[in-house]
């Protein structure tokens, strides 16, 4: 099986949803799957994050 690395670098619902969906599909097909969080993407790694508060970075 293949190895997949998905990089999430935005605090954006659509980008995060797509990243997690693709990672889940690859994992379900038996591939080794990793997600790397960088820049604003690290906010998705916080399980205690208040999803009603948005980052205001430009």
PAFI-845651 format. One record per atom (N, C-alpha, C, O): residue number from 1; atom name; x, y, z. Coordinates in steps of 0.05 Angstrom, whole numbers, padded with zeros to 5 digits. Layout:
<atoms>
<atom><n>NUM</n><atom>CA</atom><px>X</px><py>Y</py><pz>Z</pz></atom>
...
</atoms>
This chain:
<atoms>
<atom><n>1</n><atom>N</atom><px>00017</px><py>-00024</py><pz>00000</pz></atom>
<atom><n>1</n><atom>CA</atom><px>00000</px><py>00000</py><pz>00000</pz></atom>
<atom><n>1</n><atom>C</atom><px>00018</px><py>00025</py><pz>00000</pz></atom>
<atom><n>1</n><atom>O</atom><px>00041</px><py>00024</py><pz>00007</pz></atom>
<atom><n>2</n><atom>N</atom><px>00006</px><py>00047</py><pz>-00008</pz></atom>
<atom><n>2</n><atom>CA</atom><px>00020</px><py>00072</py><pz>-00010</pz></atom>
<atom><n>2</n><atom>C</atom><px>00019</px><py>00088</py><pz>00016</pz></atom>
<atom><n>2</n><atom>O</atom><px>00003</px><py>00083</py><pz>00034</pz></atom>
<atom><n>3</n><atom>N</atom><px>00038</px><py>00107</py><pz>00018</pz></atom>
<atom><n>3</n><atom>CA</atom><px>00038</px><py>00126</py><pz>00041</pz></atom>
<atom><n>3</n><atom>C</atom><px>00028</px><py>00153</py><pz>00031</pz></atom>
<atom><n>3</n><atom>O</atom><px>00036</px><py>00162</py><pz>00010</pz></atom>
<atom><n>4</n><atom>N</atom><px>00010</px><py>00165</py><pz>00046</pz></atom>
<atom><n>4</n><atom>CA</atom><px>-00001</px><py>00191</py><pz>00039</pz></atom>
<atom><n>4</n><atom>C</atom><px>00004</px><py>00211</py><pz>00061</pz></atom>
<atom><n>4</n><atom>O</atom><px>00001</px><py>00204</py><pz>00085</pz></atom>
<atom><n>5</n><atom>N</atom><px>00013</px><py>00235</py><pz>00054</pz></atom>
<atom><n>5</n><atom>CA</atom><px>00016</px><py>00257</py><pz>00073</pz></atom>
<atom><n>5</n><atom>C</atom><px>-00001</px><py>00280</py><pz>00063</pz></atom>
<atom><n>5</n><atom>O</atom><px>00003</px><py>00290</py><pz>00041</pz></atom>
<atom><n>6</n><atom>N</atom><px>-00020</px><py>00287</py><pz>00080</pz></atom>
<atom><n>6</n><atom>CA</atom><px>-00038</px><py>00310</py><pz>00074</pz></atom>
<atom><n>6</n><atom>C</atom><px>-00029</px><py>00333</py><pz>00091</pz></atom>
<atom><n>6</n><atom>O</atom><px>-00025</px><py>00330</py><pz>00115</pz></atom>
<atom><n>7</n><atom>N</atom><px>-00025</px><py>00357</py><pz>00079</pz></atom>
<atom><n>7</n><atom>CA</atom><px>-00016</px><py>00380</py><pz>00093</pz></atom>
<atom><n>7</n><atom>C</atom><px>-00039</px><py>00400</py><pz>00094</pz></atom>
<atom><n>7</n><atom>O</atom><px>-00051</px><py>00408</py><pz>00074</pz></atom>
<atom><n>8</n><atom>N</atom><px>-00046</px><py>00407</py><pz>00119</pz></atom>
<atom><n>8</n><atom>CA</atom><px>-00067</px><py>00427</py><pz>00124</pz></atom>
<atom><n>8</n><atom>C</atom><px>-00054</px><py>00452</py><pz>00134</pz></atom>
<atom><n>8</n><atom>O</atom><px>-00043</px><py>00453</py><pz>00156</pz></atom>
<atom><n>9</n><atom>N</atom><px>-00057</px><py>00474</py><pz>00118</pz></atom>
<atom><n>9</n><atom>CA</atom><px>-00043</px><py>00499</py><pz>00125</pz></atom>
<atom><n>9</n><atom>C</atom><px>-00062</px><py>00522</py><pz>00128</pz></atom>
<atom><n>9</n><atom>O</atom><px>-00053</px><py>00545</py><pz>00131</pz></atom>
<atom><n>10</n><atom>N</atom><px>-00088</px><py>00517</py><pz>00127</pz></atom>
<atom><n>10</n><atom>CA</atom><px>-00108</px><py>00539</py><pz>00128</pz></atom>
<atom><n>10</n><atom>C</atom><px>-00128</px><py>00534</py><pz>00150</pz></atom>
<atom><n>10</n><atom>O</atom><px>-00136</px><py>00511</py><pz>00155</pz></atom>
<atom><n>11</n><atom>N</atom><px>-00137</px><py>00555</py><pz>00163</pz></atom>
<atom><n>11</n><atom>CA</atom><px>-00159</px><py>00553</py><pz>00182</pz></atom>
<atom><n>11</n><atom>C</atom><px>-00184</px><py>00559</py><pz>00167</pz></atom>
<atom><n>11</n><atom>O</atom><px>-00197</px><py>00580</py><pz>00171</pz></atom>
<atom><n>12</n><atom>N</atom><px>-00191</px><py>00541</py><pz>00150</pz></atom>
<atom><n>12</n><atom>CA</atom><px>-00214</px><py>00544</py><pz>00131</pz></atom>
<atom><n>12</n><atom>C</atom><px>-00230</px><py>00518</py><pz>00132</pz></atom>
<atom><n>12</n><atom>O</atom><px>-00219</px><py>00497</py><pz>00128</pz></atom>
<atom><n>13</n><atom>N</atom><px>-00256</px><py>00521</py><pz>00136</pz></atom>
<atom><n>13</n><atom>CA</atom><px>-00273</px><py>00497</py><pz>00138</pz></atom>
<atom><n>13</n><atom>C</atom><px>-00272</px><py>00480</py><pz>00113</pz></atom>
<atom><n>13</n><atom>O</atom><px>-00271</px><py>00455</py><pz>00115</pz></atom>
<atom><n>14</n><atom>N</atom><px>-00273</px><py>00492</py><pz>00090</pz></atom>
<atom><n>14</n><atom>CA</atom><px>-00274</px><py>00476</py><pz>00065</pz></atom>
<atom><n>14</n><atom>C</atom><px>-00247</px><py>00461</py><pz>00061</pz></atom>
<atom><n>14</n><atom>O</atom><px>-00247</px><py>00438</py><pz>00054</pz></atom>
<atom><n>15</n><atom>N</atom><px>-00225</px><py>00475</py><pz>00065</pz></atom>
<atom><n>15</n><atom>CA</atom><px>-00199</px><py>00462</py><pz>00062</pz></atom>
<atom><n>15</n><atom>C</atom><px>-00195</px><py>00440</py><pz>00082</pz></atom>
<atom><n>15</n><atom>O</atom><px>-00185</px><py>00418</py><pz>00075</pz></atom>
<atom><n>16</n><atom>N</atom><px>-00203</px><py>00444</py><pz>00107</pz></atom>
<atom><n>16</n><atom>CA</atom><px>-00201</px><py>00424</py><pz>00128</pz></atom>
<atom><n>16</n><atom>C</atom><px>-00219</px><py>00400</py><pz>00122</pz></atom>
<atom><n>16</n><atom>O</atom><px>-00210</px><py>00377</py><pz>00124</pz></atom>
<atom><n>17</n><atom>N</atom><px>-00243</px><py>00405</py><pz>00113</pz></atom>
<atom><n>17</n><atom>CA</atom><px>-00262</px><py>00383</py><pz>00106</pz></atom>
<atom><n>17</n><atom>C</atom><px>-00250</px><py>00366</py><pz>00084</pz></atom>
<atom><n>17</n><atom>O</atom><px>-00251</px><py>00342</py><pz>00085</pz></atom>
<atom><n>18</n><atom>N</atom><px>-00240</px><py>00379</py><pz>00063</pz></atom>
<atom><n>18</n><atom>CA</atom><px>-00229</px><py>00364</py><pz>00041</pz></atom>
<atom><n>18</n><atom>C</atom><px>-00204</px><py>00348</py><pz>00049</pz></atom>
<atom><n>18</n><atom>O</atom><px>-00201</px><py>00325</py><pz>00041</pz></atom>
<atom><n>19</n><atom>N</atom><px>-00187</px><py>00360</py><pz>00065</pz></atom>
<atom><n>19</n><atom>CA</atom><px>-00163</px><py>00346</py><pz>00075</pz></atom>
<atom><n>19</n><atom>C</atom><px>-00171</px><py>00321</py><pz>00091</pz></atom>
<atom><n>19</n><atom>O</atom><px>-00160</px><py>00300</py><pz>00086</pz></atom>
<atom><n>20</n><atom>N</atom><px>-00189</px><py>00324</py><pz>00109</pz></atom>
<atom><n>20</n><atom>CA</atom><px>-00198</px><py>00301</py><pz>00126</pz></atom>
<atom><n>20</n><atom>C</atom><px>-00213</px><py>00280</py><pz>00110</pz></atom>
<atom><n>20</n><atom>O</atom><px>-00209</px><py>00256</py><pz>00114</pz></atom>
<atom><n>21</n><atom>N</atom><px>-00229</px><py>00289</py><pz>00090</pz></atom>
<atom><n>21</n><atom>CA</atom><px>-00243</px><py>00270</py><pz>00073</pz></atom>
<atom><n>21</n><atom>C</atom><px>-00224</px><py>00253</py><pz>00057</pz></atom>
<atom><n>21</n><atom>O</atom><px>-00226</px><py>00228</py><pz>00056</pz></atom>
<atom><n>22</n><atom>N</atom><px>-00204</px><py>00266</py><pz>00045</pz></atom>
<atom><n>22</n><atom>CA</atom><px>-00185</px><py>00251</py><pz>00028</pz></atom>
<atom><n>22</n><atom>C</atom><px>-00168</px><py>00232</py><pz>00045</pz></atom>
<atom><n>22</n><atom>O</atom><px>-00162</px><py>00210</py><pz>00037</pz></atom>
<atom><n>23</n><atom>N</atom><px>-00160</px><py>00242</py><pz>00069</pz></atom>
<atom><n>23</n><atom>CA</atom><px>-00145</px><py>00225</py><pz>00087</pz></atom>
<atom><n>23</n><atom>C</atom><px>-00161</px><py>00201</py><pz>00096</pz></atom>
<atom><n>23</n><atom>O</atom><px>-00151</px><py>00178</py><pz>00097</pz></atom>
<atom><n>24</n><atom>N</atom><px>-00187</px><py>00205</py><pz>00101</pz></atom>
<atom><n>24</n><atom>CA</atom><px>-00204</px><py>00183</py><pz>00110</pz></atom>
<atom><n>24</n><atom>C</atom><px>-00208</px><py>00162</py><pz>00087</pz></atom>
<atom><n>24</n><atom>O</atom><px>-00208</px><py>00138</py><pz>00092</pz></atom>
<atom><n>25</n><atom>N</atom><px>-00211</px><py>00172</py><pz>00063</pz></atom>
<atom><n>25</n><atom>CA</atom><px>-00214</px><py>00154</py><pz>00040</pz></atom>
<atom><n>25</n><atom>C</atom><px>-00189</px><py>00137</py><pz>00036</pz></atom>
<atom><n>25</n><atom>O</atom><px>-00190</px><py>00113</py><pz>00033</pz></atom>
<atom><n>26</n><atom>N</atom><px>-00166</px><py>00150</py><pz>00037</pz></atom>
<atom><n>26</n><atom>CA</atom><px>-00140</px><py>00135</py><pz>00034</pz></atom>
<atom><n>26</n><atom>C</atom><px>-00137</px><py>00115</py><pz>00056</pz></atom>
<atom><n>26</n><atom>O</atom><px>-00128</px><py>00092</py><pz>00051</pz></atom>
<atom><n>27</n><atom>N</atom><px>-00143</px><py>00123</py><pz>00080</pz></atom>
<atom><n>27</n><atom>CA</atom><px>-00140</px><py>00105</py><pz>00103</pz></atom>
<atom><n>27</n><atom>C</atom><px>-00159</px><py>00081</py><pz>00101</pz></atom>
<atom><n>27</n><atom>O</atom><px>-00151</px><py>00058</py><pz>00107</pz></atom>
<atom><n>28</n><atom>N</atom><px>-00183</px><py>00086</py><pz>00092</pz></atom>
<atom><n>28</n><atom>CA</atom><px>-00203</px><py>00064</py><pz>00090</pz></atom>
<atom><n>28</n><atom>C</atom><px>-00195</px><py>00044</py><pz>00068</pz></atom>
<atom><n>28</n><atom>O</atom><px>-00204</px><py>00021</py><pz>00069</pz></atom>
<atom><n>29</n><atom>N</atom><px>-00179</px><py>00052</py><pz>00050</pz></atom>
<atom><n>29</n><atom>CA</atom><px>-00169</px><py>00034</py><pz>00029</pz></atom>
<atom><n>29</n><atom>C</atom><px>-00143</px><py>00020</py><pz>00037</pz></atom>
<atom><n>29</n><atom>O</atom><px>-00131</px><py>00006</py><pz>00021</pz></atom>
<atom><n>30</n><atom>N</atom><px>-00135</px><py>00023</py><pz>00062</pz></atom>
<atom><n>30</n><atom>CA</atom><px>-00112</px><py>00009</py><pz>00073</pz></atom>
<atom><n>30</n><atom>C</atom><px>-00086</px><py>00023</py><pz>00070</pz></atom>
<atom><n>30</n><atom>O</atom><px>-00065</px><py>00011</py><pz>00076</pz></atom>
<atom><n>31</n><atom>N</atom><px>-00086</px><py>00048</py><pz>00061</pz></atom>
<atom><n>31</n><atom>CA</atom><px>-00061</px><py>00063</py><pz>00058</pz></atom>
<atom><n>31</n><atom>C</atom><px>-00052</px><py>00075</py><pz>00084</pz></atom>
<atom><n>31</n><atom>O</atom><px>-00069</px><py>00082</py><pz>00101</pz></atom>
<atom><n>32</n><atom>N</atom><px>-00026</px><py>00079</py><pz>00088</pz></atom>
<atom><n>32</n><atom>CA</atom><px>-00016</px><py>00093</py><pz>00111</pz></atom>
<atom><n>32</n><atom>C</atom><px>-00021</px><py>00122</py><pz>00106</pz></atom>
<atom><n>32</n><atom>O</atom><px>-00012</px><py>00133</py><pz>00086</pz></atom>
<atom><n>33</n><atom>N</atom><px>-00034</px><py>00135</py><pz>00125</pz></atom>
<atom><n>33</n><atom>CA</atom><px>-00042</px><py>00163</py><pz>00121</pz></atom>
<atom><n>33</n><atom>C</atom><px>-00033</px><py>00180</py><pz>00145</pz></atom>
<atom><n>33</n><atom>O</atom><px>-00038</px><py>00173</py><pz>00168</pz></atom>
<atom><n>34</n><atom>N</atom><px>-00021</px><py>00203</py><pz>00139</pz></atom>
<atom><n>34</n><atom>CA</atom><px>-00013</px><py>00222</py><pz>00159</pz></atom>
<atom><n>34</n><atom>C</atom><px>-00024</px><py>00250</py><pz>00151</pz></atom>
<atom><n>34</n><atom>O</atom><px>-00027</px><py>00256</py><pz>00127</pz></atom>
<atom><n>35</n><atom>N</atom><px>-00030</px><py>00266</py><pz>00171</pz></atom>
<atom><n>35</n><atom>CA</atom><px>-00039</px><py>00294</py><pz>00167</pz></atom>
<atom><n>35</n><atom>C</atom><px>-00019</px><py>00311</py><pz>00182</pz></atom>
<atom><n>35</n><atom>O</atom><px>-00014</px><py>00308</py><pz>00205</pz></atom>
<atom><n>36</n><atom>N</atom><px>-00007</px><py>00330</py><pz>00167</pz></atom>
<atom><n>36</n><atom>CA</atom><px>00012</px><py>00349</py><pz>00178</pz></atom>
<atom><n>36</n><atom>C</atom><px>-00001</px><py>00377</py><pz>00180</pz></atom>
<atom><n>36</n><atom>O</atom><px>-00011</px><py>00387</py><pz>00159</pz></atom>
<atom><n>37</n><atom>N</atom><px>-00001</px><py>00388</py><pz>00203</pz></atom>
<atom><n>37</n><atom>CA</atom><px>-00013</px><py>00414</py><pz>00208</pz></atom>
<atom><n>37</n><atom>C</atom><px>00009</px><py>00436</py><pz>00208</pz></atom>
<atom><n>37</n><atom>O</atom><px>00029</px><py>00432</py><pz>00222</pz></atom>
<atom><n>38</n><atom>N</atom><px>00005</px><py>00457</py><pz>00193</pz></atom>
<atom><n>38</n><atom>CA</atom><px>00025</px><py>00478</py><pz>00191</pz></atom>
<atom><n>38</n><atom>C</atom><px>00010</px><py>00505</py><pz>00189</pz></atom>
<atom><n>38</n><atom>O</atom><px>-00013</px><py>00506</py><pz>00180</pz></atom>
<atom><n>39</n><atom>N</atom><px>00023</px><py>00526</py><pz>00197</pz></atom>
<atom><n>39</n><atom>CA</atom><px>00012</px><py>00553</py><pz>00197</pz></atom>
<atom><n>39</n><atom>C</atom><px>-00015</px><py>00554</py><pz>00210</pz></atom>
<atom><n>39</n><atom>O</atom><px>-00018</px><py>00544</py><pz>00233</pz></atom>
<atom><n>40</n><atom>N</atom><px>-00036</px><py>00564</py><pz>00198</pz></atom>
<atom><n>40</n><atom>CA</atom><px>-00062</px><py>00566</py><pz>00210</pz></atom>
<atom><n>40</n><atom>C</atom><px>-00076</px><py>00540</py><pz>00213</pz></atom>
<atom><n>40</n><atom>O</atom><px>-00096</px><py>00537</py><pz>00227</pz></atom>
<atom><n>41</n><atom>N</atom><px>-00066</px><py>00519</py><pz>00200</pz></atom>
<atom><n>41</n><atom>CA</atom><px>-00078</px><py>00493</py><pz>00202</pz></atom>
<atom><n>41</n><atom>C</atom><px>-00075</px><py>00480</py><pz>00229</pz></atom>
<atom><n>41</n><atom>O</atom><px>-00090</px><py>00462</py><pz>00236</pz></atom>
<atom><n>42</n><atom>N</atom><px>-00057</px><py>00490</py><pz>00245</pz></atom>
<atom><n>42</n><atom>CA</atom><px>-00052</px><py>00479</py><pz>00272</pz></atom>
<atom><n>42</n><atom>C</atom><px>-00077</px><py>00483</py><pz>00290</pz></atom>
<atom><n>42</n><atom>O</atom><px>-00080</px><py>00469</py><pz>00310</pz></atom>
<atom><n>43</n><atom>N</atom><px>-00094</px><py>00502</py><pz>00283</pz></atom>
<atom><n>43</n><atom>CA</atom><px>-00118</px><py>00507</py><pz>00300</pz></atom>
<atom><n>43</n><atom>C</atom><px>-00136</px><py>00482</py><pz>00299</pz></atom>
<atom><n>43</n><atom>O</atom><px>-00152</px><py>00478</py><pz>00318</pz></atom>
<atom><n>44</n><atom>N</atom><px>-00135</px><py>00466</py><pz>00278</pz></atom>
<atom><n>44</n><atom>CA</atom><px>-00152</px><py>00442</py><pz>00276</pz></atom>
<atom><n>44</n><atom>C</atom><px>-00142</px><py>00420</py><pz>00294</pz></atom>
<atom><n>44</n><atom>O</atom><px>-00157</px><py>00401</py><pz>00299</pz></atom>
<atom><n>45</n><atom>N</atom><px>-00118</px><py>00421</py><pz>00304</pz></atom>
<atom><n>45</n><atom>CA</atom><px>-00107</px><py>00400</py><pz>00321</pz></atom>
<atom><n>45</n><atom>C</atom><px>-00116</px><py>00404</py><pz>00350</pz></atom>
<atom><n>45</n><atom>O</atom><px>-00113</px><py>00386</py><pz>00367</pz></atom>
<atom><n>46</n><atom>N</atom><px>-00128</px><py>00427</py><pz>00357</pz></atom>
<atom><n>46</n><atom>CA</atom><px>-00137</px><py>00433</py><pz>00384</pz></atom>
<atom><n>46</n><atom>C</atom><px>-00166</px><py>00422</py><pz>00388</pz></atom>
<atom><n>46</n><atom>O</atom><px>-00185</px><py>00433</py><pz>00377</pz></atom>
<atom><n>47</n><atom>N</atom><px>-00168</px><py>00400</py><pz>00403</pz></atom>
<atom><n>47</n><atom>CA</atom><px>-00194</px><py>00388</py><pz>00407</pz></atom>
<atom><n>47</n><atom>C</atom><px>-00212</px><py>00405</py><pz>00425</pz></atom>
<atom><n>47</n><atom>O</atom><px>-00237</px><py>00400</py><pz>00426</pz></atom>
<atom><n>48</n><atom>N</atom><px>-00201</px><py>00424</py><pz>00439</pz></atom>
<atom><n>48</n><atom>CA</atom><px>-00217</px><py>00441</py><pz>00457</pz></atom>
<atom><n>48</n><atom>C</atom><px>-00224</px><py>00468</py><pz>00443</pz></atom>
<atom><n>48</n><atom>O</atom><px>-00233</px><py>00486</py><pz>00456</pz></atom>
<atom><n>49</n><atom>N</atom><px>-00218</px><py>00470</py><pz>00418</pz></atom>
<atom><n>49</n><atom>CA</atom><px>-00222</px><py>00495</py><pz>00403</pz></atom>
<atom><n>49</n><atom>C</atom><px>-00252</px><py>00502</py><pz>00402</pz></atom>
<atom><n>49</n><atom>O</atom><px>-00269</px><py>00486</py><pz>00398</pz></atom>
<atom><n>50</n><atom>N</atom><px>-00257</px><py>00528</py><pz>00407</pz></atom>
<atom><n>50</n><atom>CA</atom><px>-00285</px><py>00538</py><pz>00404</pz></atom>
<atom><n>50</n><atom>C</atom><px>-00290</px><py>00544</py><pz>00375</pz></atom>
<atom><n>50</n><atom>O</atom><px>-00279</px><py>00563</py><pz>00364</pz></atom>
<atom><n>51</n><atom>N</atom><px>-00306</px><py>00528</py><pz>00362</pz></atom>
<atom><n>51</n><atom>CA</atom><px>-00310</px><py>00530</py><pz>00333</pz></atom>
<atom><n>51</n><atom>C</atom><px>-00327</px><py>00555</py><pz>00326</pz></atom>
<atom><n>51</n><atom>O</atom><px>-00331</px><py>00560</py><pz>00302</pz></atom>
<atom><n>52</n><atom>N</atom><px>-00336</px><py>00570</py><pz>00346</pz></atom>
<atom><n>52</n><atom>CA</atom><px>-00350</px><py>00595</py><pz>00340</pz></atom>
<atom><n>52</n><atom>C</atom><px>-00332</px><py>00619</py><pz>00338</pz></atom>
<atom><n>52</n><atom>O</atom><px>-00340</px><py>00641</py><pz>00332</pz></atom>
<atom><n>53</n><atom>N</atom><px>-00306</px><py>00615</py><pz>00344</pz></atom>
<atom><n>53</n><atom>CA</atom><px>-00286</px><py>00636</py><pz>00343</pz></atom>
<atom><n>53</n><atom>C</atom><px>-00268</px><py>00631</py><pz>00319</pz></atom>
<atom><n>53</n><atom>O</atom><px>-00258</px><py>00609</py><pz>00315</pz></atom>
<atom><n>54</n><atom>N</atom><px>-00265</px><py>00651</py><pz>00302</pz></atom>
<atom><n>54</n><atom>CA</atom><px>-00249</px><py>00648</py><pz>00278</pz></atom>
<atom><n>54</n><atom>C</atom><px>-00223</px><py>00664</py><pz>00280</pz></atom>
<atom><n>54</n><atom>O</atom><px>-00222</px><py>00684</py><pz>00294</pz></atom>
<atom><n>55</n><atom>N</atom><px>-00202</px><py>00653</py><pz>00268</pz></atom>
<atom><n>55</n><atom>CA</atom><px>-00177</px><py>00667</py><pz>00267</pz></atom>
<atom><n>55</n><atom>C</atom><px>-00179</px><py>00692</py><pz>00249</pz></atom>
<atom><n>55</n><atom>O</atom><px>-00192</px><py>00691</py><pz>00228</pz></atom>
<atom><n>56</n><atom>N</atom><px>-00167</px><py>00713</py><pz>00257</pz></atom>
<atom><n>56</n><atom>CA</atom><px>-00168</px><py>00738</py><pz>00242</pz></atom>
<atom><n>56</n><atom>C</atom><px>-00141</px><py>00746</py><pz>00231</pz></atom>
<atom><n>56</n><atom>O</atom><px>-00131</px><py>00767</py><pz>00238</pz></atom>
<atom><n>57</n><atom>N</atom><px>-00129</px><py>00728</py><pz>00216</pz></atom>
<atom><n>57</n><atom>CA</atom><px>-00102</px><py>00733</py><pz>00205</pz></atom>
<atom><n>57</n><atom>C</atom><px>-00106</px><py>00742</py><pz>00176</pz></atom>
<atom><n>57</n><atom>O</atom><px>-00123</px><py>00732</py><pz>00162</pz></atom>
<atom><n>58</n><atom>N</atom><px>-00088</px><py>00760</py><pz>00167</pz></atom>
<atom><n>58</n><atom>CA</atom><px>-00090</px><py>00768</py><pz>00139</pz></atom>
<atom><n>58</n><atom>C</atom><px>-00065</px><py>00760</py><pz>00125</pz></atom>
<atom><n>58</n><atom>O</atom><px>-00062</px><py>00766</py><pz>00101</pz></atom>
</atoms>
